[in-house]
Amino acid sequence: MGEPVAVVVADSRYIAEDAAELVQVDYDPLPAVMDIEAAMRPESAVLHETVGTNIANHRTFSYGQWEQILAEAPHVISGRFEFPKPRRHQ
């Protein structure tokens, strides 16, 4: 929502405003996906076909002997962390 979909370049603001009123955009609606888990499923509609998946980035970092340290730790705390996209103020 609120993403730019067209650009108008003109010699004056008045011409640009007139041209902007002529812009028409046709959308092909995709099925709604309401959460991240559902968007990652293979049957979900792919947002950007050239990427081929809805997973924009997946990274794994591994430093040192973490598996051994984890196995020997007296307590292990695990959790799921989500970082939502900040909303734009309009």
N, C-alpha and C positions, 0 to 999 in steps of 0.2 A: 504494500500500500504506500502510495506517495512516491514511488520510484519514477524518475523521468523516462519517457518512452519516445520522445521526439525532440528535435532541435530545429529552430527556425533562425536563419541568418538573413538579414536584410540591411538595406542602406539607411533605414530610419526606424525608429520605434513604431511609428504609425503603420508602416508597411509590414513590420514584423507582427504586430498585433492582428492586422487583417489576415496575414498568412496563417497565424496560429489558429485562428477561428476556422480555417479550412482543413486543418489536420484532422483526419479520421483514423482511429485505431480499431482494428478488429481483433478480438481475443478468442482463443479456443480454450474454453474453461476446462480445467483439470479436476479430477475428483478431489475433494477436500481431504487433507491428511492433517489430523489434529495434534499429533505429537511427534517427537523426534524418532522414537522407536518405530512407529508405523511408517515414517518416511524412509527408513533404512531397509525396510523389507523389500525383497526382489519384486513383489507384485505391485508396489506403489508406483504411481506415475512419476517419471523422471522429469525434474524441473528443467534441467539444461541437457538436452539430448547430446550435445557435443562432448560433454563430460562423461555421459553414460551411466551416472549414478548420482544419488542424492547425498552421498558422503563427500563433502568438500575437502576434508582434510582428516587424516588419521595418522597419528605419530605415536611411536613407542620409544621411550628413552630407557636405557639400561646402563647404569654406571656401577662399577665395582662388583663385589660378590653379594649382591642383594638377596639372592635365593638362599644362600647359606645363613645370612643374618636373619632373614625372615623365619627360616625353619627353627632357629635357635632362640628367637625372641620370646620372652615370657608372656607378652600380650601383643595381640595383633588387632588393630582397628581398621576396618575397611568401610568404604562408603561410596556413594554415587554422587558425583558433582556435575551439575549442569550450569552452563554459563549462557544465559539468554542474550540474544541480540538486543542492545540498547534501543529503546524507542526514540524516534525522532520527534522533536517538539515542533508542532506546526502552528 
